[in-house]
């Protein structure tokens, strides 16, 4: 999750980006983040109607990427070896307040999106889809996949989840239809404070992780493995998944 931030998961440039809930891949501003609106720039509604190519490759790629992202988070949770920082936080919320993990992924995503308002961030289709799809995909996968008991099976499930998360990051960011809520929070704070993306993302991830641990979320080797692996994986898959500029015109 997203929590691309991370934490994507944030990590969005022509060849690199950030996951929804993971850690920072690069210290450059996301390509999905458009520059300040110029005079005569089309409104979001007009752009969505006019960009018919979004219904070709980009929109299906976005939806597949978001669904795989939610499913990959569920696989990492089923491995029970430690979740990424945002899911540690979500686990803590479930522990104290109930509801499903997917529900808290959705609620948290929507709450983070509200923080975009004072930061003057502009959401895209991918931003809204991130809020709506990740939690549903996570709950569906958690309902379909049982937690294994053997350590070897749990490690395999963790590795599968991390690699799948990297692919999902490449797909949804490569579609260039808007960053996830957590990614946008990072880039918004970057613009308002002038601090580096890496520093801001790390601060967000560590804060969320600390709160999650205090609430009783699962921290373990999987948390560390995800933090170390997601950046290189996302960068690798973005090379293959990013929609070429020519296809966007």
Backbone as CSV, one residue per row, in Angstrom:
resi,resn,N_x,N_y,N_z,CA_x,CA_y,CA_z,C_x,C_y,C_z
1,UNK,0.746,-1.038,0.000,0.000,0.000,0.000,0.725,1.009,0.000
2,UNK,-0.221,1.069,-0.375,-0.009,1.899,-0.910,0.653,2.562,-1.528
3,UNK,0.976,2.698,0.757,1.294,3.072,1.019,1.830,3.440,1.011
4,UNK,2.417,3.392,-1.397,3.402,3.681,-2.284,3.947,4.582,-1.925
5,UNK,4.224,4.372,-1.839,4.302,5.455,-1.708,5.104,5.283,-2.067
6,UNK,5.982,2.157,-0.085,6.590,2.388,0.068,6.690,2.169,0.083
7,UNK,6.923,2.497,2.518,7.146,2.935,1.991,7.639,3.259,1.651
8,UNK,5.968,4.373,-2.440,5.973,4.202,-2.968,6.121,5.411,-2.454
9,UNK,5.194,3.637,-2.059,5.442,3.181,-2.663,5.354,4.160,-2.628
10,UNK,7.641,7.112,-2.258,6.592,7.292,-3.476,7.339,6.600,-4.649
11,UNK,8.939,7.808,-5.785,9.456,6.824,-6.728,8.806,6.930,-8.084
12,UNK,8.524,8.047,-8.629,7.934,8.100,-9.947,8.672,9.055,-10.858
13,UNK,9.442,8.557,-11.763,10.030,9.335,-12.823,9.858,8.544,-14.097
14,UNK,10.527,8.950,-15.161,10.357,8.203,-16.402,10.819,6.770,-16.257
15,UNK,11.796,6.568,-15.398,12.293,5.196,-15.227,12.219,4.715,-13.808
16,UNK,11.905,5.590,-12.838,11.792,5.172,-11.453,10.570,5.780,-10.832
17,UNK,10.160,5.269,-9.655,8.973,5.812,-9.019,8.870,5.368,-7.588
18,UNK,7.708,5.548,-6.983,7.488,5.159,-5.616,6.255,4.302,-5.523
19,UNK,6.235,3.323,-4.631,5.085,2.485,-4.478,4.075,3.151,-3.573
20,UNK,2.879,2.592,-3.539,1.836,3.164,-2.751,2.110,3.119,-1.285
21,UNK,2.680,2.104,-0.819,2.902,2.016,0.599,4.319,1.747,0.985
22,UNK,5.216,1.703,0.022,6.586,1.300,0.291,7.516,2.455,0.527
23,UNK,8.788,2.196,0.365,9.798,3.191,0.640,10.270,3.846,-0.629
24,UNK,11.069,4.921,-0.506,11.480,5.710,-1.658,12.460,4.973,-2.538
25,UNK,12.253,5.097,-3.865,13.161,4.491,-4.818,14.153,5.523,-5.310
26,UNK,13.671,6.742,-5.507,14.534,7.751,-6.080,14.272,9.076,-5.439
27,UNK,15.172,9.984,-5.621,15.058,11.290,-5.016,14.651,12.334,-6.047
28,UNK,14.007,11.894,-7.110,13.532,12.830,-8.105,12.034,12.929,-8.028
29,UNK,11.481,14.040,-8.496,10.045,14.244,-8.404,9.329,13.313,-9.360
30,UNK,8.134,12.837,-8.991,7.403,11.892,-9.809,6.993,12.479,-11.137
31,UNK,7.105,11.618,-12.161,6.662,12.052,-13.472,5.162,12.216,-13.502
32,UNK,4.450,11.425,-12.645,3.006,11.523,-12.616,2.558,12.858,-12.067
33,UNK,3.449,13.555,-11.361,3.104,14.846,-10.819,3.287,15.902,-11.885
34,UNK,2.192,16.468,-12.349,2.273,17.455,-13.415,2.719,18.780,-12.855
35,UNK,3.391,19.624,-13.665,3.786,20.943,-13.204,2.571,21.813,-12.971
36,UNK,2.780,22.952,-12.370,1.681,23.845,-12.059,0.915,24.172,-13.329
37,UNK,-0.409,24.281,-13.182,-1.267,24.486,-14.333,-0.927,25.787,-15.037
38,UNK,-0.759,25.692,-16.348,-0.475,26.876,-17.140,-1.780,27.473,-17.630
39,UNK,-1.804,28.759,-18.025,-3.011,29.369,-18.551,-3.543,28.554,-19.717
40,UNK,-4.837,28.302,-19.697,-5.448,27.562,-20.788,-5.345,26.067,-20.647
41,UNK,-4.733,25.602,-19.551,-4.616,24.158,-19.369,-5.995,23.548,-19.202
42,UNK,-6.202,22.383,-19.831,-7.506,21.746,-19.745,-7.810,21.287,-18.332
43,UNK,-9.083,21.320,-17.953,-9.497,20.846,-16.641,-9.347,19.339,-16.584
44,UNK,-9.403,18.792,-15.357,-9.271,17.349,-15.194,-10.376,16.630,-15.941
45,UNK,-11.616,17.145,-15.839,-12.740,16.484,-16.499,-12.553,16.453,-18.007
46,UNK,-12.116,17.574,-18.578,-11.898,17.636,-20.015,-10.791,16.681,-20.422
47,UNK,-9.717,16.633,-19.623,-8.607,15.760,-19.955,-9.024,14.300,-19.907
48,UNK,-9.879,13.945,-18.932,-10.314,12.558,-18.817,-11.185,12.165,-19.992
49,UNK,-12.020,13.084,-20.456,-12.885,12.791,-21.590,-12.062,12.741,-22.881
50,UNK,-11.138,13.686,-23.009,-10.375,13.785,-24.236,-9.307,12.737,-24.387
51,UNK,-8.763,12.257,-23.285,-7.670,11.292,-23.371,-8.218,9.888,-23.614
52,UNK,-8.737,9.661,-24.808,-9.353,8.371,-25.096,-8.345,7.239,-25.105
53,UNK,-7.061,7.580,-25.288,-6.043,6.525,-25.274,-5.932,5.887,-23.904
54,UNK,-6.459,6.554,-22.849,-6.430,5.984,-21.501,-7.260,4.715,-21.439
55,UNK,-8.213,4.561,-22.358,-9.046,3.370,-22.376,-8.382,2.250,-23.168
56,UNK,-7.237,2.545,-23.772,-6.502,1.536,-24.516,-5.593,0.738,-23.620
57,UNK,-4.352,1.174,-23.500,-3.401,0.443,-22.664,-3.361,0.961,-21.247
58,UNK,-3.428,2.281,-21.079,-3.110,2.866,-19.782,-4.114,2.508,-18.686
59,UNK,-5.392,2.615,-18.975,-6.386,2.329,-17.946,-6.399,0.862,-17.530
60,UNK,-6.413,-0.096,-18.479,-6.322,-1.506,-18.060,-5.046,-1.801,-17.282
61,UNK,-3.937,-1.207,-17.708,-2.673,-1.427,-16.997,-2.762,-0.897,-15.582
62,UNK,-3.390,0.266,-15.432,-3.570,0.835,-14.094,-4.371,-0.101,-13.205
63,UNK,-5.497,-0.585,-13.706,-6.375,-1.434,-12.902,-5.702,-2.751,-12.528
64,UNK,-4.999,-3.348,-13.493,-4.278,-4.593,-13.202,-3.203,-4.345,-12.155
65,UNK,-2.470,-3.238,-12.313,-1.417,-2.908,-11.361,-1.950,-2.699,-9.957
66,UNK,-3.057,-1.975,-9.837,-3.627,-1.717,-8.515,-4.146,-3.002,-7.879
67,UNK,-4.787,-3.847,-8.676,-5.295,-5.108,-8.114,-4.145,-5.998,-7.658
68,UNK,-3.107,-6.079,-8.487,-1.946,-6.884,-8.094,-1.258,-6.306,-6.867
69,UNK,-1.278,-4.986,-6.748,-0.655,-4.361,-5.581,-1.377,-4.787,-4.305
70,UNK,-2.718,-4.703,-4.325,-3.479,-5.137,-3.152,-3.286,-6.604,-2.860
71,UNK,-3.243,-7.431,-3.914,-3.047,-8.872,-3.726,-1.664,-9.171,-3.167
72,UNK,-0.654,-8.443,-3.644,0.710,-8.682,-3.156,0.841,-8.321,-1.688
73,UNK,0.160,-7.280,-1.264,0.187,-6.922,0.155,-0.431,-8.028,0.997
74,UNK,-1.510,-8.636,0.477,-2.154,-9.730,1.191,-1.228,-10.939,1.308
75,UNK,-0.490,-11.241,0.243,0.434,-12.375,0.283,1.518,-12.157,1.327
76,UNK,2.035,-10.937,1.413,3.054,-10.645,2.421,2.495,-10.788,3.829
77,UNK,1.248,-10.390,4.006,0.620,-10.531,5.320,0.412,-11.999,5.672
78,UNK,-0.005,-12.801,4.698,-0.221,-14.227,4.943,1.094,-14.942,5.281
79,UNK,2.217,-14.405,4.833,3.501,-15.014,5.159,3.834,-14.868,6.642
80,UNK,3.238,-13.875,7.295,3.412,-13.648,8.746,4.879,-13.505,9.143
81,UNK,5.637,-12.822,8.303,7.050,-12.584,8.600,7.346,-11.090,8.712
82,UNK,6.306,-10.300,8.756,6.470,-8.854,8.851,5.924,-8.159,7.620
83,UNK,5.061,-7.170,7.834,4.445,-6.446,6.725,5.215,-5.163,6.432
84,UNK,4.872,-4.487,5.327,5.467,-3.184,5.080,4.919,-2.178,6.089
85,UNK,5.521,-1.017,6.156,5.221,-0.079,7.244,3.744,0.308,7.314
86,UNK,3.129,0.584,6.171,1.719,0.989,6.191,0.819,-0.156,6.625
87,UNK,1.155,-1.384,6.235,0.324,-2.513,6.639,0.541,-2.875,8.106
88,UNK,1.709,-2.589,8.645,1.895,-2.717,10.095,0.933,-1.765,10.798
89,UNK,0.817,-0.561,10.267,-0.117,0.431,10.802,-1.562,-0.045,10.664
90,UNK,-1.908,-0.590,9.499,-3.268,-1.085,9.277,-3.589,-2.241,10.228
91,UNK,-2.631,-3.123,10.459,-2.835,-4.229,11.395,-3.131,-3.699,12.801
92,UNK,-2.407,-2.664,13.195,-2.651,-2.076,14.499,-4.047,-1.504,14.613
93,UNK,-4.529,-0.879,13.553,-5.886,-0.324,13.559,-6.929,-1.439,13.665
94,UNK,-6.709,-2.533,12.930,-7.628,-3.672,13.006,-7.656,-4.228,14.425
95,UNK,-6.502,-4.323,15.026,-6.383,-4.885,16.368,-7.203,-4.109,17.391
96,UNK,-7.233,-2.791,17.246,-7.897,-1.949,18.242,-9.293,-1.484,17.844
97,UNK,-9.563,-1.405,16.540,-10.829,-0.816,16.109,-11.698,-1.754,15.281
98,UNK,-11.184,-2.935,14.942,-11.968,-3.858,14.155,-11.935,-3.529,12.669
99,UNK,-12.933,-3.995,11.931,-13.008,-3.904,10.474,-11.917,-4.777,9.838
100,UNK,-11.951,-4.889,8.522,-10.968,-5.712,7.822,-9.742,-4.885,7.468
101,UNK,-8.674,-5.589,7.132,-7.454,-4.892,6.707,-7.704,-4.056,5.457
102,UNK,-8.430,-4.647,4.505,-8.730,-3.915,3.288,-9.540,-2.654,3.554
103,UNK,-10.441,-2.722,4.516,-11.237,-1.542,4.864,-10.350,-0.423,5.377
104,UNK,-9.362,-0.774,6.194,-8.462,0.255,6.717,-7.510,0.780,5.658
105,UNK,-7.159,-0.059,4.692,-6.362,0.435,3.565,-7.140,1.513,2.829
106,UNK,-8.425,1.272,2.604,-9.276,2.241,1.910,-9.471,3.500,2.737
107,UNK,-9.787,3.328,4.019,-10.037,4.481,4.892,-8.785,5.331,5.032
108,UNK,-7.653,4.679,5.234,-6.394,5.415,5.373,-6.051,6.162,4.089
109,UNK,-6.245,5.494,2.946,-5.972,6.143,1.671,-6.815,7.387,1.478
110,UNK,-8.102,7.295,1.839,-8.993,8.447,1.709,-8.583,9.567,2.670
111,UNK,-8.184,9.187,3.896,-7.766,10.192,4.875,-6.496,10.910,4.419
112,UNK,-5.542,10.147,3.878,-4.308,10.761,3.379,-4.620,11.682,2.203
113,UNK,-5.587,11.284,1.387,-5.963,12.105,0.238,-6.480,13.473,0.681
114,UNK,-7.141,13.533,1.830,-7.623,14.815,2.348,-6.463,15.758,2.668
115,UNK,-5.315,15.179,3.004,-4.153,16.011,3.300,-3.598,16.678,2.049
116,UNK,-4.048,16.225,0.881,-3.616,16.865,-0.357,-4.172,18.287,-0.486
117,UNK,-5.315,18.538,0.149,-5.999,19.822,-0.038,-5.111,20.998,0.341
118,UNK,-4.560,21.038,1.578,-3.690,22.174,1.903,-2.381,22.170,1.116
119,UNK,-2.006,20.997,0.578,-0.770,20.904,-0.198,-0.994,21.229,-1.670
120,UNK,-2.267,21.431,-2.045,-2.630,21.781,-3.420,-2.202,20.726,-4.431
121,UNK,-2.344,19.480,-4.024,-2.088,18.379,-4.936,-3.328,18.126,-5.791
122,UNK,-3.116,17.619,-7.005,-4.213,17.360,-7.928,-4.310,15.865,-8.201
123,UNK,-5.416,15.229,-7.806,-5.558,13.789,-8.032,-5.838,13.460,-9.487
124,UNK,-5.545,12.213,-9.852,-5.848,11.711,-11.180,-6.676,10.446,-11.058
125,UNK,-6.935,9.804,-12.194,-7.701,8.553,-12.166,-7.002,7.528,-11.283
126,UNK,-5.683,7.467,-11.400,-4.922,6.500,-10.618,-5.013,6.756,-9.129
127,UNK,-5.138,8.018,-8.747,-5.247,8.365,-7.328,-6.552,7.822,-6.748
128,UNK,-7.645,8.079,-7.451,-8.952,7.588,-6.996,-8.993,6.062,-7.040
129,UNK,-8.456,5.489,-8.123,-8.436,4.040,-8.232,-7.635,3.391,-7.116
130,UNK,-6.552,4.043,-6.716,-5.729,3.540,-5.625,-6.554,3.387,-4.354
131,UNK,-7.353,4.403,-4.048,-8.179,4.377,-2.840,-9.237,3.287,-2.928
132,UNK,-9.835,3.115,-4.098,-10.975,2.209,-4.241,-10.595,0.745,-4.454
133,UNK,-9.452,0.486,-5.107,-9.142,-0.878,-5.539,-8.272,-1.645,-4.551
134,UNK,-7.276,-0.995,-3.956,-6.300,-1.725,-3.140,-6.939,-2.523,-2.014
135,UNK,-7.817,-1.887,-1.252,-8.432,-2.562,-0.114,-9.280,-3.744,-0.522
136,UNK,-10.040,-3.578,-1.609,-10.880,-4.669,-2.106,-10.016,-5.845,-2.549
137,UNK,-8.958,-5.549,-3.305,-8.059,-6.607,-3.774,-7.399,-7.321,-2.606
138,UNK,-7.019,-6.573,-1.572,-6.385,-7.190,-0.411,-7.344,-8.136,0.299
139,UNK,-8.568,-7.695,0.556,-9.523,-8.539,1.266,-9.883,-9.783,0.468
140,UNK,-10.031,-9.639,-0.854,-10.340,-10.800,-1.688,-9.214,-11.833,-1.641
141,UNK,-7.980,-11.365,-1.705,-6.835,-12.282,-1.673,-6.670,-12.919,-0.303
142,UNK,-6.867,-12.140,0.750,-6.785,-12.700,2.097,-7.838,-13.788,2.306
143,UNK,-9.007,-13.620,1.682,-10.052,-14.624,1.793,-9.768,-15.878,0.982
144,UNK,-8.941,-15.747,-0.065,-8.671,-16.878,-0.953,-7.392,-17.632,-0.603
145,UNK,-6.458,-16.976,0.090,-5.157,-17.583,0.388,-5.037,-17.832,1.891
146,UNK,-4.723,-19.046,2.252,-4.541,-19.408,3.661,-3.091,-19.209,4.077
147,UNK,-2.885,-18.982,5.360,-1.530,-18.799,5.880,-0.841,-20.157,6.007
148,UNK,0.310,-20.354,5.375,1.031,-21.632,5.493,1.691,-21.752,6.861
149,UNK,1.999,-22.987,7.246,2.639,-23.218,8.544,4.150,-23.425,8.403
150,UNK,4.568,-24.094,7.357,5.993,-24.369,7.172,6.752,-23.078,6.881
151,UNK,7.923,-22.940,7.480,8.718,-21.727,7.299,9.107,-21.529,5.837
152,UNK,9.472,-22.614,5.152,9.871,-22.501,3.752,8.730,-21.942,2.900
153,UNK,7.511,-22.390,3.177,6.347,-21.909,2.431,6.081,-20.436,2.738
154,UNK,6.298,-20.048,3.977,6.080,-18.644,4.352,7.105,-17.728,3.687
155,UNK,8.355,-18.200,3.635,9.398,-17.413,2.969,9.081,-17.283,1.483
156,UNK,8.638,-18.371,0.865,8.290,-18.341,-0.553,7.141,-17.384,-0.815
157,UNK,6.169,-17.381,0.089,5.027,-16.485,-0.058,5.461,-15.030,0.094
158,UNK,6.372,-14.784,1.026,6.888,-13.429,1.221,7.625,-12.942,-0.020
159,UNK,8.509,-13.784,-0.556,9.276,-13.415,-1.751,8.337,-13.163,-2.923
160,UNK,7.342,-14.038,-3.090,6.370,-13.857,-4.165,5.635,-12.534,-4.018
161,UNK,5.230,-12.218,-2.788,4.512,-10.977,-2.542,5.358,-9.752,-2.849
162,UNK,6.620,-9.789,-2.462,7.503,-8.633,-2.691,7.759,-8.430,-4.182
163,UNK,8.054,-9.522,-4.902,8.307,-9.408,-6.340,7.043,-8.942,-7.063
164,UNK,5.901,-9.511,-6.697,4.633,-9.119,-7.306,4.325,-7.656,-7.023
165,UNK,4.702,-7.191,-5.836,4.494,-5.795,-5.483,5.345,-4.880,-6.363
166,UNK,6.575,-5.321,-6.646,7.422,-4.545,-7.540,6.836,-4.450,-8.940
167,UNK,6.304,-5.565,-9.445,5.655,-5.564,-10.753,4.426,-4.658,-10.740
168,UNK,3.628,-4.770,-9.693,2.420,-3.949,-9.586,2.761,-2.468,-9.550
169,UNK,3.837,-2.129,-8.855,4.284,-0.739,-8.802,4.650,-0.234,-10.191
170,UNK,5.389,-1.059,-10.935,5.752,-0.676,-12.288,4.539,-0.490,-13.178
171,UNK,3.530,-1.338,-13.013,2.327,-1.255,-13.841,1.517,-0.005,-13.542
172,UNK,1.224,0.242,-12.262,0.316,1.357,-11.973,1.009,2.711,-12.109
173,UNK,2.276,2.790,-11.751,2.989,4.056,-11.940,3.296,4.260,-13.420
174,UNK,3.652,3.178,-14.112,3.964,3.276,-15.529,2.786,3.692,-16.381
175,UNK,1.559,3.511,-15.886,0.373,3.939,-16.610,0.243,5.461,-16.660
176,UNK,0.924,6.153,-15.745,0.960,7.624,-15.721,-0.430,8.244,-15.646
177,UNK,-1.245,7.737,-14.744,-2.590,8.286,-14.575,-2.795,8.870,-13.184
178,UNK,-1.723,9.182,-12.499,-1.830,9.820,-11.196,-1.216,8.980,-10.094
179,UNK,-0.552,9.615,-9.139,0.085,8.891,-8.039,-0.918,8.448,-6.989
180,UNK,-0.496,7.506,-6.133,-1.332,7.109,-5.019,-1.375,8.201,-3.961
181,UNK,-2.328,8.121,-3.021,-2.453,9.149,-1.983,-1.173,9.364,-1.191
182,UNK,-0.486,8.294,-0.834,0.722,8.418,-0.025,1.874,9.001,-0.839
183,UNK,1.908,8.654,-2.132,2.916,9.232,-3.018,2.716,10.735,-3.151
184,UNK,1.446,11.133,-3.321,1.141,12.546,-3.463,1.429,13.333,-2.201
185,UNK,1.223,12.696,-1.043,1.561,13.359,0.216,3.046,13.653,0.264
186,UNK,3.843,12.699,-0.162,5.284,12.873,-0.165,5.707,14.014,-1.094
187,UNK,5.195,13.992,-2.328,5.610,15.011,-3.283,5.076,16.388,-2.905
188,UNK,3.880,16.420,-2.292,3.337,17.699,-1.843,4.175,18.316,-0.742
189,UNK,4.576,17.502,0.226,5.435,17.996,1.301,6.798,18.426,0.757
190,UNK,7.264,17.697,-0.256,8.535,18.048,-0.895,8.468,19.456,-1.487
191,UNK,7.389,19.749,-2.180,7.260,21.057,-2.805,7.071,22.172,-1.782
192,UNK,6.342,21.872,-0.708,6.066,22.915,0.278,7.233,23.179,1.214
193,UNK,8.020,22.145,1.502,9.107,22.303,2.471,10.477,22.448,1.830
194,UNK,10.623,21.981,0.589,11.928,22.018,-0.062,12.851,20.887,0.359
195,UNK,12.382,20.022,1.238,13.180,18.874,1.665,13.208,17.814,0.571
196,UNK,14.201,16.936,0.636,14.324,15.911,-0.391,13.192,14.894,-0.273
197,UNK,12.842,14.305,-1.413,11.810,13.276,-1.424,12.202,12.102,-0.541
198,UNK,13.474,11.731,-0.618,13.940,10.588,0.164,13.791,10.832,1.656
199,UNK,14.155,12.034,2.092,14.051,12.358,3.512,12.594,12.381,3.963
200,UNK,11.740,12.989,3.155,10.328,13.080,3.523,9.689,11.698,3.546
201,UNK,9.976,10.895,2.530,9.381,9.565,2.477,9.849,8.702,3.642
202,UNK,11.126,8.771,3.929,11.656,7.996,5.041,11.003,8.418,6.344
203,UNK,10.828,9.718,6.532,10.178,10.215,7.736,8.752,9.718,7.857
204,UNK,8.020,9.735,6.747,6.639,9.252,6.767,6.601,7.767,7.093
205,UNK,7.445,6.996,6.420,7.450,5.547,6.618,7.801,5.171,8.053
206,UNK,8.825,5.814,8.607,9.246,5.494,9.965,8.182,5.896,10.982
207,UNK,7.524,7.021,10.738,6.463,7.467,11.646,5.301,6.479,11.639
208,UNK,4.871,6.095,10.450,3.766,5.150,10.326,4.146,3.804,10.927
209,UNK,5.369,3.349,10.669,5.825,2.073,11.207,5.855,2.090,12.734
210,UNK,6.374,3.165,13.309,6.452,3.265,14.766,5.061,3.223,15.394
211,UNK,4.119,3.956,14.805,2.749,3.955,15.331,2.143,2.559,15.200
212,UNK,2.378,1.916,14.043,1.851,0.580,13.828,2.382,-0.429,14.829
213,UNK,3.675,-0.359,15.121,4.269,-1.270,16.108,3.664,-1.030,17.483
214,UNK,3.497,0.227,17.851,2.889,0.556,19.147,1.450,0.051,19.245
215,UNK,0.768,0.002,18.101,-0.614,-0.475,18.078,-0.706,-2.000,18.014
216,UNK,0.435,-2.663,17.851,0.443,-4.124,17.833,0.571,-4.750,16.460
217,UNK,0.958,-3.959,15.443,1.159,-4.515,14.107,2.381,-5.417,14.060
218,UNK,2.455,-6.245,13.002,3.522,-7.237,12.881,4.744,-6.657,12.190
219,UNK,5.827,-6.517,12.938,7.106,-6.072,12.393,8.060,-7.258,12.403
220,UNK,8.782,-7.459,11.298,9.690,-8.593,11.243,10.640,-8.512,10.067
221,UNK,11.227,-9.653,9.724,12.209,-9.691,8.642,11.578,-9.279,7.319
222,UNK,10.277,-9.573,7.154,9.596,-9.190,5.929,9.529,-7.682,5.752
223,UNK,9.414,-6.956,6.856,9.382,-5.494,6.806,10.697,-4.956,6.257
224,UNK,11.788,-5.508,6.763,13.115,-5.077,6.318,13.367,-5.507,4.875
225,UNK,12.990,-6.759,4.547,13.204,-7.271,3.194,12.457,-6.424,2.166
226,UNK,11.237,-6.043,2.497,10.447,-5.214,1.575,11.112,-3.858,1.385
227,UNK,11.534,-3.249,2.488,12.156,-1.926,2.404,13.409,-1.940,1.527
228,UNK,14.169,-3.025,1.586,15.405,-3.113,0.817,15.179,-3.489,-0.645
229,UNK,14.150,-4.294,-0.906,13.969,-4.854,-2.242,13.035,-4.062,-3.141
230,UNK,12.068,-3.362,-2.567,11.020,-2.771,-3.397,11.568,-1.688,-4.334
231,UNK,12.559,-0.930,-3.901,13.108,0.109,-4.763,13.715,-0.448,-6.037
232,UNK,14.703,-1.337,-5.928,15.289,-1.926,-7.141,14.267,-2.669,-8.002
233,UNK,13.324,-3.366,-7.373,12.319,-4.099,-8.135,11.426,-3.146,-8.922
234,UNK,10.968,-2.090,-8.249,10.098,-1.130,-8.931,10.826,-0.474,-10.091
235,UNK,12.078,-0.122,-9.882,12.863,0.507,-10.942,13.032,-0.436,-12.125
236,UNK,13.267,-1.701,-11.844,13.425,-2.686,-12.916,12.144,-2.820,-13.732
237,UNK,11.007,-2.987,-13.048,9.750,-3.206,-13.764,9.255,-1.944,-14.465
238,UNK,9.579,-0.787,-13.939,9.171,0.452,-14.590,9.796,0.589,-15.977
239,UNK,10.981,0.044,-16.162,11.625,0.093,-17.473,10.799,-0.617,-18.528
240,UNK,10.052,-1.628,-18.112,9.270,-2.423,-19.052,7.802,-2.006,-19.079
241,UNK,7.336,-1.367,-18.022,5.895,-1.093,-17.900,5.499,0.350,-18.197
242,UNK,6.459,1.269,-18.205,6.100,2.666,-18.430,5.589,2.876,-19.848
243,UNK,4.418,3.488,-19.964,3.825,3.749,-21.268,4.661,4.800,-21.989
244,UNK,5.129,4.531,-23.204,5.953,5.518,-23.936,5.202,6.815,-24.157
245,UNK,5.945,7.900,-24.225,5.341,9.208,-24.424,4.508,9.253,-25.681
246,UNK,4.976,8.618,-26.741,4.261,8.663,-28.016,2.862,8.060,-27.906
247,UNK,2.735,7.068,-27.007,1.457,6.409,-26.848,0.478,7.238,-26.033
248,UNK,0.979,8.312,-25.425,0.122,9.128,-24.577,-0.409,10.344,-25.315
249,UNK,-0.027,10.569,-26.552,-0.431,11.767,-27.278,-1.565,11.462,-28.246
